[in-house]
């Protein structure tokens, strides 16, 4: 997801997209790890982890929608 946001920034030059990559680098890395490992390793996430990552995803969706409209 981080690389996709970097590509979106390169195309749109939208500062909000660039800010997301800095502000949520840890969370975006966690989402990538979850996607990759979900195929091979069963892992449980706490409710707090899920809620935090969900908020990040919602914000990313909002900013990307704005940047690409």
Rosetta blueprint (number, residue, H / E / L):
1 X L
2 X H
3 X H
4 X H
5 X H
6 X H
7 X H
8 X H
9 X H
10 X H
11 X H
12 X H
13 X L
14 X L
15 X H
16 X H
17 X H
18 X H
19 X H
20 X H
21 X H
22 X H
23 X H
24 X L
25 X H
26 X H
27 X H
28 X H
29 X H
30 X H
31 X H
32 X H
33 X H
34 X H
35 X H
36 X H
37 X H
38 X L
39 X L
40 X L
41 X L
42 X L
43 X L
44 X L
45 X L
46 X L
47 X H
48 X H
49 X H
50 X H
51 X H
52 X H
53 X H
54 X H
55 X H
56 X H
57 X H
58 X H
59 X H
60 X H
61 X H
62 X H
63 X H
64 X H
65 X H
66 X H
67 X H
68 X H
69 X L
